[in-house]
């Protein structure tokens, strides 16, 4: 007689285990819009970098599970040093953050003396610690616009976002030459083909995209602003130029509208961030059970990185 095989665990069983562990650990699960659909659906809160930073700063949970990438979990630890901050996969990095290393950035700053240093939140704690102010794509224009016009500004690490801020403010910035692999892989040819196939659709784009793509956009904004615009706009169809994870929330919030992601170069699916997608439900369950991997920061570095983040939170509307 053959022993009967136990049936594989069901997705519902796993969600129940995650819910039980979340309660036992007094944990909150934060997820970025670029996470897989399943992680978005289990999260306590979904948002972009600014929204998630605010939620991390205000939570009364003892454990923060950050389903995003490393710099996001670091930001939560900077804001909440007394809490346990977990990242389901420590390899979930960021090409943009990796493009700006501390020693090279220090040399770049030295080459631009007397500049006010504004760094996009998509950078490491070591870069934040060298900055005067942190911004996100949601508030970059607002914050840079508050800096006196006679003060030169160094903007890092995303050159595309920095260039867009320049254009919005009519102000010259010294730009670190970094970029996001996802937002630089969109195909203009594919975008034009989608516009021909869906002439009624609005093109909405994240400002990390290159200029030639932003030139086609009807609306440009951060991830959360793209979501809000897709809901408030009278348009019934949208061509979306950002990481396609956001389409899950768009489709849930506006099921009667259609959303079309723009493929990468040569029609590939490289518009999905490979780092964001390293997290999974299995890793989420494991990190809740093991309370690892945990984000740790040296206290001096944490305090230096905190000052420009706190300045951002204080100045943001």
C-alpha positions as CSV (number, residue, x, y, z in Angstrom):
1,X,0.0,0.0,0.0
2,X,1.2,3.4,-0.9
3,X,1.1,6.0,1.9
4,X,-1.3,8.8,0.9
5,X,0.4,12.1,0.3
6,X,-0.7,15.1,2.3
7,X,-2.3,17.8,0.2
8,X,-0.1,20.9,-0.4
9,X,-0.9,23.8,1.9
10,X,-3.5,26.2,0.4
11,X,-2.9,29.9,-0.1
12,X,-5.6,30.5,2.5
13,X,-3.6,28.5,5.1
14,X,-0.6,30.6,4.5
15,X,-2.5,33.8,4.8
16,X,-3.9,32.6,8.1
17,X,-0.4,31.8,9.4
18,X,0.8,35.2,8.3
19,X,-2.2,36.8,10.1
20,X,-1.5,34.8,13.3
21,X,2.2,35.7,13.2
22,X,1.4,39.4,12.6
23,X,-0.8,39.4,15.7
24,X,1.7,37.5,17.9
25,X,4.6,39.7,16.9
26,X,2.5,42.9,17.1
27,X,3.7,43.6,13.6
28,X,2.6,45.9,10.8
29,X,3.2,45.0,7.2
30,X,4.1,47.9,4.9
31,X,4.2,47.3,1.2
32,X,5.3,49.5,-1.7
33,X,3.0,49.7,-4.8
34,X,5.7,47.8,-6.8
35,X,5.3,44.6,-4.8
36,X,3.6,41.5,-6.2
37,X,-0.2,41.5,-6.0
38,X,-0.3,38.9,-3.3
39,X,1.9,40.9,-1.0
40,X,-0.1,44.1,-1.6
41,X,-3.2,42.2,-0.7
42,X,-1.9,41.0,2.7
43,X,-0.3,44.3,3.7
44,X,-1.7,46.6,6.4
45,X,-0.7,49.6,4.4
46,X,0.3,50.2,0.8
47,X,1.9,53.4,-0.4
48,X,4.8,55.2,-2.1
49,X,8.0,56.2,-0.4
50,X,6.6,59.3,1.3
51,X,3.4,57.6,2.5
52,X,5.4,54.6,3.8
53,X,7.9,56.8,5.6
54,X,5.1,58.7,7.4
55,X,3.3,55.4,8.3
56,X,6.6,53.9,9.7
57,X,7.1,57.1,11.8
58,X,3.6,56.9,13.2
59,X,3.1,53.2,13.8
60,X,2.7,51.9,17.4
61,X,3.6,48.3,16.2
62,X,6.6,46.7,17.8
63,X,7.7,45.1,14.5
64,X,7.8,46.7,11.0
65,X,7.9,44.3,8.1
66,X,8.9,46.4,5.1
67,X,7.9,44.7,1.8
68,X,9.9,46.9,-0.5
69,X,13.7,47.4,-1.0
70,X,16.6,47.9,1.3
71,X,16.7,51.7,1.4
72,X,13.0,51.8,2.3
73,X,13.5,49.4,5.3
74,X,16.6,51.5,6.3
75,X,14.4,54.6,6.3
76,X,12.0,52.9,8.6
77,X,14.8,52.0,11.0
78,X,16.2,55.5,10.8
79,X,12.7,56.8,11.9
80,X,12.0,54.0,14.4
81,X,15.3,52.9,16.1
82,X,13.4,51.3,19.0
83,X,11.5,49.0,16.7
84,X,12.4,45.7,15.0
85,X,12.5,46.4,11.2
86,X,12.5,43.4,8.9
87,X,13.0,43.0,5.2
88,X,11.8,39.7,3.8
89,X,14.8,39.5,1.4
90,X,18.1,41.4,2.2
91,X,19.0,41.1,-1.5
92,X,16.1,43.4,-2.4
93,X,18.3,46.3,-3.3
94,X,17.9,49.2,-5.7
95,X,19.9,50.0,-8.9
96,X,19.4,53.7,-8.3
97,X,20.7,53.6,-4.7
98,X,23.6,51.4,-5.9
99,X,24.6,54.0,-8.5
100,X,25.5,56.5,-5.7
101,X,28.3,55.2,-3.5
102,X,29.3,57.2,-0.3
103,X,33.0,57.8,-1.3
104,X,32.2,58.9,-4.8
105,X,29.3,61.1,-3.6
106,X,31.6,62.8,-1.0
107,X,34.0,63.7,-3.8
108,X,31.1,65.0,-5.9
109,X,30.0,67.2,-3.0
110,X,33.5,68.4,-2.6
111,X,33.5,69.4,-6.2
112,X,30.3,71.5,-5.6
113,X,31.1,73.5,-2.5
114,X,28.4,75.6,-0.9
115,X,25.7,73.6,-2.6
116,X,22.6,72.6,-0.7
117,X,22.4,68.9,-1.0
118,X,18.9,67.4,-1.8
119,X,18.8,63.6,-2.1
120,X,16.0,61.5,-3.4
121,X,14.8,59.1,-0.7
122,X,15.9,56.2,-3.1
123,X,19.4,56.2,-1.6
124,X,21.3,54.5,1.2
125,X,21.5,55.7,4.8
126,X,25.2,56.7,4.1
127,X,24.0,59.1,1.3
128,X,21.2,60.5,3.4
129,X,23.7,61.2,6.1
130,X,25.6,63.4,3.6
131,X,22.5,65.4,2.6
132,X,20.8,68.5,3.8
133,X,17.3,67.5,2.8
134,X,15.6,64.3,1.6
135,X,12.8,64.4,-0.9
136,X,10.5,61.9,-2.7
137,X,9.0,62.1,-6.2
138,X,5.8,63.3,-4.5
139,X,7.4,66.4,-2.9
140,X,10.6,67.1,-4.8
141,X,9.3,70.1,-6.6
142,X,7.6,71.6,-3.5
143,X,10.8,71.1,-1.4
144,X,13.4,72.3,-3.9
145,X,11.1,75.3,-4.5
146,X,11.5,76.4,-0.9
147,X,15.3,76.7,-1.1
148,X,16.4,80.3,-1.7
149,X,16.9,81.0,-5.4
150,X,20.5,82.3,-4.8
151,X,21.5,79.0,-3.1
152,X,23.0,76.5,-5.6
153,X,21.5,73.0,-5.2
154,X,23.0,69.6,-5.8
155,X,20.4,66.9,-6.5
156,X,21.1,63.2,-6.2
157,X,20.9,60.4,-7.2
158,X,18.3,60.3,-10.0
159,X,19.2,62.6,-12.9
160,X,15.8,62.1,-14.6
161,X,13.8,63.2,-11.6
162,X,16.3,66.1,-11.0
163,X,15.9,67.2,-14.6
164,X,12.1,67.2,-14.3
165,X,12.4,69.2,-11.1
166,X,14.6,71.7,-13.0
167,X,12.0,72.0,-15.7
168,X,9.1,72.5,-13.3
169,X,11.0,75.2,-11.3
170,X,13.0,76.8,-14.1
171,X,16.0,76.4,-12.0
172,X,19.5,74.9,-12.6
173,X,20.5,72.0,-10.5
174,X,23.8,70.1,-10.3
175,X,22.7,66.5,-11.0
176,X,24.4,63.3,-9.9
177,X,24.3,61.0,-12.9
178,X,22.2,58.1,-11.5
179,X,19.1,56.4,-12.8
180,X,16.6,53.6,-12.2
181,X,17.0,50.5,-14.5
182,X,13.2,50.1,-14.6
183,X,12.4,53.6,-15.7
184,X,15.2,53.7,-18.2
185,X,14.1,50.5,-20.0
186,X,10.7,51.6,-21.3
187,X,10.5,51.5,-25.1
188,X,9.4,54.7,-26.9
189,X,8.4,52.6,-29.9
190,X,6.2,50.4,-27.7
191,X,4.6,53.5,-26.2
192,X,3.9,54.9,-29.7
193,X,2.3,51.6,-30.7
194,X,0.1,51.7,-27.6
195,X,-0.9,55.3,-28.3
196,X,-2.0,54.2,-31.8
197,X,-3.9,51.2,-30.5
198,X,-5.6,53.2,-27.7
199,X,-5.9,56.8,-29.0
200,X,-8.4,57.6,-26.3
201,X,-6.0,56.7,-23.5
202,X,-4.2,59.2,-21.3
203,X,-0.4,58.6,-20.9
204,X,0.6,58.9,-17.3
205,X,4.3,58.7,-16.3
206,X,6.6,58.7,-13.3
207,X,9.2,61.5,-13.4
208,X,12.1,59.0,-13.2
209,X,11.4,58.2,-16.9
210,X,13.6,59.7,-19.5
211,X,12.7,63.0,-21.2
212,X,11.8,61.5,-24.5
213,X,9.1,59.4,-22.7
214,X,7.9,62.3,-20.5
215,X,7.4,64.4,-23.6
216,X,4.5,62.0,-24.5
217,X,2.8,62.2,-21.1
218,X,-0.5,63.8,-20.4
219,X,0.2,63.6,-16.6
220,X,3.5,63.2,-14.7
221,X,3.6,62.4,-11.0
222,X,4.8,60.1,-8.2
223,X,3.3,56.6,-7.9
224,X,0.6,57.7,-5.5
225,X,-0.2,60.7,-7.7
226,X,-0.5,58.5,-10.8
227,X,-3.0,56.4,-8.8
228,X,-5.0,59.4,-7.7
229,X,-5.1,60.9,-11.2
230,X,-6.3,57.6,-12.7
231,X,-9.2,57.7,-10.4
232,X,-10.1,61.4,-10.7
233,X,-9.6,61.7,-14.5
234,X,-12.6,61.4,-16.8
235,X,-10.5,59.2,-19.1
236,X,-11.5,55.6,-19.2
237,X,-8.1,54.2,-20.4
238,X,-4.5,54.9,-19.4
239,X,-1.1,54.0,-20.7
240,X,1.1,53.7,-17.6
241,X,4.8,54.5,-17.6
242,X,6.1,53.2,-14.3
243,X,6.7,49.8,-12.6
244,X,3.6,47.7,-13.4
245,X,2.9,46.8,-9.7
246,X,0.8,49.9,-9.4
247,X,-1.7,48.5,-11.9
248,X,-3.0,46.1,-9.3
249,X,-4.3,49.0,-7.2
250,X,-5.5,51.0,-10.2
251,X,-7.6,48.0,-11.4
252,X,-9.0,47.4,-7.9
253,X,-9.9,51.0,-7.4
254,X,-11.3,51.6,-10.9
255,X,-12.5,48.2,-12.3
256,X,-14.4,49.9,-15.1
257,X,-11.3,51.5,-16.5
258,X,-8.5,49.9,-18.5
259,X,-4.7,50.2,-17.8
260,X,-2.0,49.4,-20.2
261,X,1.6,48.9,-19.0
262,X,4.4,49.9,-21.4
263,X,6.9,47.1,-22.1
264,X,10.6,47.5,-21.9
265,X,13.0,47.5,-24.8
266,X,12.4,44.9,-27.5
267,X,9.0,44.1,-25.8
268,X,10.6,42.4,-22.8
269,X,9.0,42.3,-19.3
270,X,12.0,44.2,-17.8
271,X,9.7,47.0,-16.7
272,X,9.1,44.9,-13.5
273,X,11.7,45.8,-10.9
274,X,13.7,42.6,-10.2
275,X,14.6,43.8,-6.7
276,X,11.1,44.6,-5.6
277,X,10.0,41.1,-6.8
278,X,12.5,39.3,-4.6
279,X,10.0,39.5,-1.7
280,X,7.4,36.8,-1.6
281,X,4.7,35.5,0.7
282,X,7.0,32.6,1.8
283,X,9.8,35.0,2.7
284,X,7.2,37.3,4.5
285,X,6.0,34.4,6.6
286,X,9.5,33.3,7.4
287,X,10.7,36.7,8.5
288,X,7.7,37.1,10.8
289,X,8.4,33.7,12.3
290,X,12.2,34.1,12.7
291,X,12.2,37.9,13.2
292,X,14.9,38.0,10.5
293,X,16.5,39.4,8.3
294,X,16.6,42.5,10.5
295,X,17.8,45.9,9.5
296,X,20.6,47.3,11.8
297,X,22.2,50.7,11.7
298,X,25.1,52.3,13.6
299,X,23.6,54.9,15.8
300,X,25.8,57.8,14.7
301,X,25.0,57.1,11.1
302,X,21.3,56.8,11.9
303,X,21.2,60.2,13.6
304,X,23.0,61.9,10.7
305,X,20.6,60.3,8.3
306,X,17.6,61.2,10.4
307,X,18.1,65.0,10.3
308,X,17.4,65.5,6.5
309,X,14.5,63.0,6.6
310,X,12.9,64.8,9.5
311,X,13.4,68.1,7.7
312,X,11.5,66.6,4.7
313,X,8.6,65.5,7.0
314,X,8.5,68.9,8.6
315,X,8.5,70.8,5.3
316,X,6.1,68.6,3.4
317,X,2.5,69.6,3.1
